[in-house]
């Protein structure tokens, strides 16, 4: 939850990218 390009609550998985 830091450099997430998605401002959604589901950005938890996005941070893995």
Buried (B, 14 or more C-beta within 10 A) or exposed (E): EEEBEEEEEEBEEBEEE
